[in-house]
Amino acid sequence: MNGPHDLGGQMGFGPVAPEVAEPVFHADWERRALGVTLAAGALGAWTLDESRHARESLHPATYYAASYYEIWIRALEVLLERHGFVATEEIEGGRPLWPGVKPKQVLRPGDVPRVLARGGPCNRPVDAPPRFGTGDRVRTINEHPTGHTRLPRYARGKLGTIEAVREGFVFPDTNAHGKGENPEHVYTVCFDGHELWGRGGDPALTVSIDAWESYLEPA
Amino acid sequence: MTHDHHHPHDHPHDNELDPFAARVRALETILTEKGLIDPAAVDAIVETYEHKVGPRNGARVVARAWADPEFSDWLARDATAAIASLGYTGRQGEHMQAVFNTEDTHNLIVCTLCSCYPWTVLGVPPVWYKAPPYRSQAVINPRGVLAEFGLKLPETTRIRVWDSTAELRYMVVPMRPAETADLGEEELARLVTRDCMIGTGLPLRPGSLSPDVLWPATGTAGTAP
């Protein structure tokens, strides 16, 4: 979707303002936001792709006014409601009212080191051989799906070169919507500054994205 | 807890904490009472990313690459396995790629679409990495971004920006600083900052070692627990 999250090349947000001696967390609620988000993710009820889509589906005014942990929590509330664990009235009232859906699994403290050290690999075998090879010229598709996609707007309809052929990976455009993993080969595709940003682009700039095969056409 | 933290720069997104802190607490309470999360598991997750997993990991990877050409080759070829050999595996580091700075090319990592970041080697990302200014500008005006970090590269230096749009996670391996031939791996690791592994900085020089401020992102820089 052409949501507020798709920020590449946008202007007007001001300076980056890197913080000197930045702490890991700026407040205790950020610690809990991280931990609660990961612990709830471990319920196994939604995928990382679905959670990304919940974040980018927040209203743009909300998204831009929020810190990233706030974005996480607001999206988590959406996911918890969507999957029947928590009702809107409970979140608004700040206390549980109904039992809700029973979880298949709950993350216990003893399992945390193993679960975090294992992560969630999303490479998958793909039967078909890769359609493109290193050095191939490709053009990214210029599509504007209303659902989740990982092809950023600034890199749509652009001419690029395949730099690396990666493994097969779960296809986020379907996986985010419960329509299956449908793995595809992923490619690292390079674009030069002029192709992306016109005559004003930095002539010594190369930007790469990692693109699923169906984001690409031969050029 | 907000009174424990001061903000040396203007971070408007992070100043209005209190109403949201209550909302997070309420959500945690609801989930706990419903048996959906275990607060002790939440504690263990926080402990992991506040004190165990951080840029020290990545610094050890870079130092090993500087010290050991065979490891460096392995890191270039199969970063996930090479990094795993040092014990760093897991969430947001499942599929790693190390990218090496050269005399001609400087690498910079970004995620324009969300906040993808190599957690296993760098920990959780800093606020600026996840915020709109960096995400919007890194791909169109990387030299302007680098200048904000005090890094001015020659105009002829190519800049390669890696937008982490899929599940590959990138880390930059900076060039080994001059006059470090006699340093061991542990000393080399102390020159490797978080920012130089994102690409927004360069490694420290041997004379500028200041261990107390090297690891601001590991929670030792005056943050109240």
Interface residues (C-beta under 8 A of the other chain):
Chain A: H5 D6 L7 G8 G9 Q10 M11 F13 G14 P15 V16 A17 P18 E19 V20 A21 E22 P23 V24 F25 H26 A27 D28 W29 R31 R32 A33 L34 G35 V36 L38 A39 A40 A42 L43 R52 R55 E56 Y64 A65 A66 S67 Y68 E70 I73 L76 E77 L80 F85 V86 E90 I91 G94 R95 P96 P99 G100 P103 V106 L107 R108 P109 D111 V112 P113 L116 A117 R118 G119 G120 P121 C122 N123 R150 L151 P152 Y154 A155 R166 E167 F169 V170 V186 T188 L196 W197 G201 D202 A204 L205 T206 V207 S208 I209 D210 A211 W212
Chain B: M1 T2 H5 H7 P8 H9 D10 H11 H13 D14 L17 F20 A21 A22 R23 V24 R25 A26 L27 E28 T29 I30 L31 E33 K34 G35 L36 I37 D38 A40 A41 V42 D43 A44 I45 V46 T48 Y49 E50 V53 G54 T89 G90 R91 Q92 G93 E94 H95 T112 L113 C114 S115 T120 G123 V124 P126 V127 W128 K130 A131 P132 P133 Y134 R135 S136 Q137 A138 V139 I140 N141 P142 R143 V145 E148 F149 E155 T156 T157 R158 I159 R160 V161 W162 D163 S164 T165 A166 E167 L168 D195 T200 V213 P216 A217 T218 G219 A221 G222 T223
